[in-house]
Amino acid sequence: MLKILEKLLGAGKISEEVAKEIDTDLSGELKKLRDESAKWRTKYNELNSTYEEVVSSKSKLEEQVKNIDEKIKKAKDEGKKELVTELEKEKQEKSELMQKLNELENTTKTLKIENALSKALATYEVLDSEIVSDVLKSKLQVVDNEIKFDDGLPLEDGVKKFFESKPHLLKPKGNEGSGAGSSGSGYDENTLTAKLLSKMKG
């Protein structure tokens, strides 16, 4: 049984039957949060892998296009018109593929930033997370496969600095479960217990 429930039970605030019921419900809620967290980590790792593959493929393709340009120049110097035509066709095909890779890179980069930012913001009690997310997204970029702010600060440090300068964007302190000590999804054991107790009283 959770420690907070043991305290309430020991203080005579709740009966053993109620404590067991809350413990069962709360354990279920915590399991859901853990499962959701595990799924998020899996999706994030898959996204990371996809982004790295796209960047690697793009780099290889850029090198191939560069080599084709050199071949075209050489073929033109040697007067090999048919070879020039074939090489230019190949270059066109690879250029079109490059454009698709650029679009895919931008998409995966955006998703990578959004997912990491969502996780970082989940540790704060934000008044309007959607607006804050939109503001911060415009200041983020992927550098060497790491998400950093334009000034070079890592994501978590930059978010912390942002809220230190704009504390009015956070919910007023006073309820358990905000900030540090949360599960990463905006809840901890005390918060969930309080919600369940409140629900039962209502």
C-alpha positions as CSV (number, residue, x, y, z in Angstrom):
1,M,0.0,0.0,0.0
2,L,1.2,3.5,-0.8
3,K,2.8,5.4,2.2
4,I,0.3,8.3,2.0
5,L,-2.6,5.9,2.3
6,E,-0.9,4.2,5.3
7,K,-0.6,7.6,6.9
8,L,-4.3,8.5,6.3
9,L,-5.3,5.0,7.6
10,G,-3.1,5.4,10.7
11,A,-4.5,8.8,11.4
12,G,-8.0,7.5,11.2
13,K,-8.9,9.7,8.2
14,I,-10.1,6.8,6.1
15,S,-11.2,3.2,6.8
16,E,-9.2,0.1,5.8
17,E,-11.8,-0.7,3.2
18,V,-11.6,2.8,1.6
19,A,-7.8,2.6,1.7
20,K,-7.7,-0.7,-0.1
21,E,-10.2,0.6,-2.8
22,I,-8.1,3.8,-3.3
23,D,-4.9,1.8,-3.4
24,T,-6.3,-0.5,-6.1
25,D,-7.6,2.4,-8.2
26,L,-4.4,4.3,-7.8
27,S,-2.2,1.4,-8.6
28,G,-4.2,1.0,-11.8
29,E,-3.7,4.7,-12.7
30,L,0.0,4.5,-12.0
31,K,0.3,1.4,-14.2
32,K,-1.4,3.3,-17.1
33,L,1.0,6.1,-16.7
34,R,4.0,3.8,-16.7
35,D,2.7,2.0,-19.8
36,E,2.1,5.3,-21.6
37,S,5.6,6.4,-20.7
38,A,7.0,3.2,-22.0
39,K,5.1,3.6,-25.3
40,W,6.3,7.2,-25.6
41,R,9.9,6.1,-25.2
42,T,9.5,3.4,-27.9
43,K,8.0,5.9,-30.3
44,Y,10.6,8.5,-29.5
45,N,13.4,6.0,-30.1
46,E,11.8,4.9,-33.4
47,L,11.5,8.6,-34.5
48,N,15.1,9.2,-33.6
49,S,16.2,6.2,-35.6
50,T,14.1,7.4,-38.6
51,Y,15.6,10.9,-38.4
52,E,19.1,9.5,-38.3
53,E,18.4,7.2,-41.3
54,V,17.0,10.1,-43.3
55,V,20.0,12.4,-42.6
56,S,22.4,9.5,-43.5
57,S,20.5,8.8,-46.8
58,K,20.5,12.5,-47.7
59,S,24.2,12.8,-47.1
60,K,24.9,9.8,-49.3
61,L,22.6,11.1,-52.0
62,E,24.3,14.5,-52.0
63,E,27.7,12.8,-52.5
64,Q,26.2,10.8,-55.4
65,V,24.8,13.9,-57.1
66,K,28.2,15.6,-56.7
67,N,29.9,12.6,-58.4
68,I,27.4,12.8,-61.2
69,D,28.2,16.5,-61.8
70,E,31.8,15.6,-62.1
71,K,31.0,12.8,-64.6
72,I,28.8,15.2,-66.6
73,K,31.6,17.7,-66.8
74,K,34.0,15.1,-68.0
75,A,31.6,13.6,-70.5
76,K,31.0,17.1,-71.9
77,D,34.7,17.7,-72.2
78,E,35.1,14.5,-74.1
79,G,32.1,15.2,-76.4
80,K,30.0,12.2,-75.2
81,K,26.5,13.6,-75.8
82,E,24.6,10.4,-75.2
83,L,26.4,9.8,-71.9
84,V,25.7,13.4,-70.9
85,T,22.0,12.9,-71.5
86,E,21.9,9.7,-69.5
87,L,23.8,11.3,-66.6
88,E,21.6,14.4,-66.6
89,K,18.6,12.1,-66.4
90,E,20.1,10.2,-63.5
91,K,20.9,13.5,-61.8
92,Q,17.3,14.7,-62.2
93,E,16.0,11.5,-60.7
94,K,18.3,11.8,-57.7
95,S,17.5,15.5,-57.3
96,E,13.8,14.6,-57.1
97,L,14.6,12.0,-54.5
98,M,16.7,14.6,-52.6
99,Q,13.7,16.9,-52.5
100,K,11.6,14.1,-51.0
101,L,14.3,13.4,-48.4
102,N,14.4,17.1,-47.5
103,E,10.7,17.1,-46.9
104,L,10.9,13.9,-44.8
105,E,13.9,15.3,-42.9
106,N,11.9,18.5,-42.0
107,T,8.9,16.4,-41.0
108,T,10.9,14.1,-38.7
109,K,12.8,17.0,-37.3
110,T,9.6,18.8,-36.4
111,L,8.2,15.6,-34.8
112,K,11.4,15.1,-32.9
113,I,11.3,18.6,-31.5
114,E,7.6,18.4,-30.6
115,N,7.9,15.1,-28.8
116,A,11.0,16.1,-26.8
117,L,9.4,19.5,-25.9
118,S,6.2,17.8,-24.9
119,K,8.1,15.6,-22.5
120,A,10.1,18.5,-21.1
121,L,6.9,20.6,-20.5
122,A,5.2,17.7,-18.8
123,T,7.4,18.3,-15.7
124,Y,5.8,21.8,-15.3
125,E,2.3,22.9,-14.4
126,V,1.8,25.2,-17.4
127,L,-1.2,27.4,-17.7
128,D,-1.5,27.0,-21.5
129,S,0.9,24.4,-22.7
130,E,-0.2,24.8,-26.3
131,I,0.8,28.5,-26.5
132,V,4.0,27.9,-24.6
133,S,4.9,25.0,-26.9
134,D,4.3,27.1,-30.0
135,V,6.6,29.9,-28.6
136,L,9.4,27.5,-27.7
137,K,9.2,25.4,-30.9
138,S,10.2,28.5,-32.9
139,K,13.4,28.8,-30.8
140,L,14.5,25.1,-31.1
141,Q,16.7,23.3,-33.6
142,V,18.3,19.9,-34.0
143,V,22.1,20.2,-33.8
144,D,24.2,17.0,-34.1
145,N,21.0,15.0,-33.4
146,E,20.4,16.9,-30.2
147,I,17.7,19.4,-29.6
148,K,19.0,22.8,-28.5
149,F,17.8,26.4,-28.3
150,D,19.1,29.0,-30.8
151,D,21.5,30.3,-28.1
152,G,23.0,26.8,-27.8
153,L,21.3,25.8,-24.5
154,P,20.1,22.1,-24.2
155,L,16.3,21.6,-24.3
156,E,15.8,21.0,-20.5
157,D,18.1,23.9,-19.5
158,G,16.4,26.3,-22.0
159,V,12.9,25.4,-20.8
160,K,14.0,25.9,-17.2
161,K,15.5,29.3,-18.0
162,F,12.3,30.3,-20.0
163,F,10.1,29.6,-17.0
164,E,12.5,31.3,-14.6
165,S,12.1,34.5,-16.6
166,K,8.3,34.0,-17.2
167,P,6.9,32.4,-14.0
168,H,3.5,33.9,-14.7
169,L,3.1,31.2,-17.4
170,L,3.0,28.5,-14.6
171,K,0.1,27.6,-12.4
172,P,0.3,29.1,-8.9
173,K,2.0,26.7,-6.5
174,G,0.1,25.2,-3.7
175,N,-1.1,21.8,-4.9
176,E,1.0,18.6,-4.7
177,G,2.4,17.1,-7.8
178,S,3.6,20.2,-9.7
179,G,7.2,20.5,-10.9
180,A,9.9,18.2,-9.5
181,G,8.8,14.9,-8.2
182,S,6.1,14.3,-10.8
183,S,5.9,11.2,-12.8
184,G,6.7,13.0,-16.0
185,S,3.1,13.1,-17.0
186,G,1.9,15.8,-14.7
187,Y,0.9,13.5,-11.8
188,D,2.5,11.9,-8.8
189,E,1.1,9.6,-6.1
190,N,-0.1,12.5,-3.9
191,T,-1.9,14.2,-6.7
192,L,-3.7,11.1,-7.8
193,T,-4.7,10.2,-4.3
194,A,-6.1,13.7,-3.7
195,K,-8.1,13.5,-6.9
196,L,-9.5,10.1,-5.9
197,L,-10.3,11.3,-2.4
198,S,-12.0,14.4,-3.8
199,K,-14.1,12.2,-6.2
200,M,-15.2,10.0,-3.4
201,K,-16.2,12.9,-1.2
202,G,-18.2,14.4,-4.1
